[in-house]
Every structure is written in structure tokens, then in C-alpha cells.
Amino acid sequence: MSPKWRLGGYDRQSYEVRQMLAIAAFAARPVEAVQLEFLKDDRLLRRAHVMQTLMDDQMGMLADLDKGVLCRVASIVGLPAPLLSSRVGSCRRH
């Protein structure tokens, strides 16, 4: 009987489940940054501009992620090669 999990995480998720977990991990970063800022000072109406700027900066950081990071995440998730090349391009090192 093989275990359902290993040191790196669960072993039996489908590709779709791993993909959703990866998306959720990236999507949480901007929200967490705003929540941390909100914990510092909870006067939202006075600081709405700061919160919006922080959210925009975090979203920009995600949009500008290095291709190597995306390739590594895709390899962990198990993104099929045709989908990877259509979304990220080639992940081969030159």
C-alpha cells in the first residue's frame, strides 16, 4: 500500500487540482499584501489610495515574473508541454 502523500506534498492530485493550487498561491499575494497593510492602519477611507497602489504594484510584480519562475511552477504542476509552450514559450535553457 503506497502512501497518499510524500515529503513534497500529496501525490495523487490531478493536473487540474495542482493547477488550481498554483493559481491560488499566486493570486493570494496581492490580497495578503493589502491585508498586512490594513493591519498596520485600519483607516481604509484615508488610505484607500495607498491600498490601491499597493495592489497595483503587487499585480504588476506578478505580471512581470521571470520566465524561469513560470517554467519551474509549470514543471511542478505538470503542465503538458504543448500548453506550456503556448502560454510561456520554450523553457529550455540556452
Steps between C-alpha positions, in 0.01 A plus 500: 500500500661824391445816703280775362756766582873551490738760636431742213122481540214282389576257223160427347351830394393542146661759277197725544531497881872581486430779251235655727736482800771681304257768382369548853854537635582778253160668534532523878812720494336837415214440742737402781709813443191719531386312809838553667485869419146515636621345827754782536230767472133413457375841384402382155341819371808705586735244352302369202749651255790327678313169496418535129862586417622202700257270321606636161869455588445142611299418187775655287760288678303187416460608138876559472610169649810355342437228244716263705261524795204422277684206344589362842141527625375343177738208545385447859133521403559269204377729225504303176775614261265626221309717748823624656648607168180678401479692830862559603711409198796271513640429846822350375821661611729618225 
